[in-house]
């Protein structure tokens, strides 16, 4: 059988489009090209891929450079791979200078220019290139002044931010975030701030996700209880003195927040816009178990330089279904938002209700952020059950990277990442005019590199699509067909 996936964008000549015959596979740079014509979908795999690596568990991109974590490689010692987005060539494999089993190096990754930040063993490692990406060297290992374990880094220019969701210094698992800065071009980094929420409380898990763009830091706290147990929140901090100090300027919560939404597990920022995922959100309300949760992502915007933020949109999938985990990962660049749904079940031949092949959705605004419409749904050309495609996402300009840590090409859960790009002279994402989010947008991993265990939740009845929660009309239609050879 020849699986054919076609994305049709109605009334959007420069929207995302993809034509992918899964059988017609060529290679470039040791990685497979799973598409043809001007719509390219590269599949990235590590040169030394092996079972249980979880390559693709976290991804990041800046320009033509893609960074992919494989935190379970070699008995969870972990490794990180640097690849070219344009052709899939593997440029480097990064490991910690003091690597040890169980460190989960690569549990989270971030990139900004010639600098990569990587979590591992309760610290954050900094790697830099001075020859345009030909070689990468470890230049620093960041540790906190008070000995608290950190992970989940984000980076923007000279500043690295790292979350410590399990920090107990304020209250048990209240969490915190540490800010580091270099003033000598990356040779050394010093801790300049420790951030906590103004209303910090036990079990907030403040710092489970972090994002930074320029003077603004966003921190997710999925365990915050303002709208019920585990409803979640996100905090916004800004510096007005060049990074010497940071002050909290806003606390973001969903307008329709409810218990167990877990709002804040992923966060992303670009300029005046913040995106927060809530992959346990139950569309239409009600407390439901994960498998009865559709998931959503919320868009907030400031029009007064960061003094206040307003919710401008709630994003949901046009084909939302129970258990999709839409909002498990988020990324933003300019007018475009990408949202991962790693438990979507679209793969051809899936018979299990919870196939978890995964997908990612692309949304755009054409009115300055007032509204967002779905313009594409991305899936892997060779999608299979339990791939977890969409567990991590990243975007820079016309290129989107999607992780699939459950892919089995080199053994069970060896993992993969996909790069979507091309689509005409204007590229896949038209109108992207601001810097990308230079940090991972995956659902962050716990201090041991594993997913955070969730509290079981009661079920709810099936819910239909709710037009009130839609952010735009259906602009993309996925057509799947099986063609006999």
PyMOL commands that set and color helices and strands:
alter all, ss='L'
color gray80, all
select helices_A, chain A and resi 73-76+290-292+467-469
alter helices_A, ss='H'
color red, helices_A
select strands_A, chain A and resi 2-9+19-21+26-28+31-33+39-44+58-62+65-70+79-84+90-94+109-112+115-120+123-128+137-142+151-156+159-164+176-181+190-195+206-213+216-221+233-238+247-252+267-270+273-278+296-301+310-315+326-333+336-341+359-364+373-378+389-396+399-404+416-422+476-483
alter strands_A, ss='S'
color yellow, strands_A
deselect
rebuild
show_as cartoon
